[in-house]
Amino acid sequence: MSGAEISVSHEPADALAAVAALRRLADQIEDAAVEQAMRAGWSWPQVAEALGVTRQAVHKKHAKRLIAAGVSLRRR
């Protein structure tokens, strides 16, 4: 492996639980960051570019939640 070596538990269940926990944390951080960006007036394409995904993907993942949270969304 290039770069820093990552120590992984020798117990597969522990290692997989850690992966699942990190994914949940990453999703929570993404949700908060996307909401912050949209409240600051960012467009869907700007958010998508920052996340390295398509505009459609970020809209599909976050639009319903943001609308429910009362965030005013830009069309473009």
C-alpha positions in Angstrom: 0.0 0.0 0.0 1.3 3.5 -0.8 1.3 6.2 1.8 0.6 5.6 5.5 -0.2 2.0 6.6 -3.6 1.6 8.1 -3.9 -0.9 11.0 -7.0 -3.0 10.7 -8.4 -5.2 13.5 -7.6 -8.9 13.1 -11.3 -9.5 13.9 -13.4 -9.1 10.7 -16.5 -8.2 12.7 -14.6 -5.3 14.4 -13.1 -4.0 11.2 -16.5 -4.1 9.4 -18.2 -2.4 12.3 -15.6 0.3 12.1 -16.2 0.8 8.4 -20.0 1.0 9.0 -19.5 3.6 11.7 -17.2 5.7 9.5 -19.7 5.6 6.7 -22.5 6.8 9.0 -20.3 9.6 10.3 -19.3 10.6 6.8 -23.0 10.7 5.8 -23.8 12.9 8.8 -20.9 15.3 8.0 -21.9 15.4 4.3 -25.5 16.2 5.2 -24.5 19.1 7.5 -22.0 20.4 4.9 -24.5 20.3 2.0 -27.1 22.0 4.2 -24.6 24.7 5.2 -23.6 25.3 1.5 -27.2 25.5 0.3 -28.1 27.9 3.1 -25.1 30.0 2.0 -26.5 30.2 -1.5 -24.4 27.5 -3.3 -25.9 26.0 -6.4 -26.4 22.2 -6.9 -23.5 22.2 -9.5 -21.2 23.9 -7.0 -22.0 21.4 -4.3 -21.7 18.5 -6.7 -18.3 19.6 -7.9 -17.1 20.0 -4.4 -18.2 16.4 -3.5 -17.0 14.9 -6.8 -20.4 13.7 -7.9 -23.0 14.7 -10.4 -25.6 17.5 -9.8 -28.3 14.9 -10.2 -26.7 12.6 -7.6 -26.4 15.3 -5.0 -29.9 16.6 -5.7 -31.4 13.1 -5.4 -29.6 12.4 -2.1 -30.3 15.8 -0.4 -33.2 17.8 -1.9 -36.1 16.2 0.0 -34.3 16.5 3.4 -33.3 20.1 2.7 -36.8 21.1 1.7 -38.2 19.4 4.9 -35.6 21.4 6.9 -36.9 24.6 5.3 -33.8 25.4 3.2 -34.5 27.7 0.3 -33.0 25.9 -2.7 -31.7 27.5 -5.9 -32.9 26.1 -9.2 -29.4 26.2 -10.8 
